[in-house]
Amino acid sequence: MGVPRIGITLGDPRGIGPEVIASALAATAVREVARYLLIGPKSVDGGDAGVISDQAIGRVEREVVGAWGGQVEADDGERAAGEVSGRSIERGVELAVRGEIDGLVTGPISKRALRAAGYEYPGHTELLRDRAGVEEVTMMMAAERTPLGGPLRLALLTAHIPLREVPPALTVELAVQRTRIAIDALREWWGFDRPRVAFAGLNPHAGESGLFGDEESRVLTPAADRVAAETGAEIVGVLPADTVFLHAIEGGADLVVTPYHDVGLAVLKTVARDEGVNVTAGLPFPRTSPDHGTAFDIAGTGRANPGAMIAAIELCARFCNTSVTVT
């Protein structure tokens, strides 16, 4: 398809999103892989977020959404930041669905600000799902480079719910549905023909044959069997969560399916702090985001590392151009 056109939402204007986007777009490798449309307010902190200057590269355009700075910020910063964040996401989805951009990269947002602006969503994933008009999506996390060797890719069966609600939420149907969506993404976007999938256990030692819990035998194993039969993916097994991630990094699996949010993200953010990318599988277009938050405490200090944003842009561009299947 040639050089893709990728939309990038600036995220919460109070956070590090605008500055890591500016730094990422200044990187030669990023400039060469796509053309870019920045989606968000033109003015951030009274200026242009350090991003406008990057129009000199000839591949950056602007889609102005909302306003920020001065009186807007002073009146109600939390609500205003959530409103401009939410409207930018909605505009990005609209452009992607209409085919005016090939993929979408989203800057970090504040879930609290989003809620203050009237968006009843726990985060990007659910808002993207509804605005794109799809029934279900799967939150994935990926680090294509890790200091320990190979890549680490995750699919989350549950995401933004309290830990106490995880066991009752885990069902065979849920596990099958969300794993299938992730496998489809591995094939369509990553280019794997027959991905190898491992399931991380919920309980210590993956339940130890029922001694420490039965979710592995009652939910995860039947789900893994169904996924193998219905998708043709290679199922590595249901493995203890304290060993499965290293197994994957060392080349034993292309994907680890995790039963809840932190069991996977704690590992990925530890071993690949500046390489982690959030991927929303199941959308009709590629969407990625850096795996970090707004980092209000360091915004504007020059300390924000653009590594995860660079990785998110590069991965989105790769997904837009996927045409070769690997085995």
Disulfide bonds with the S-S distance in Angstrom:
none
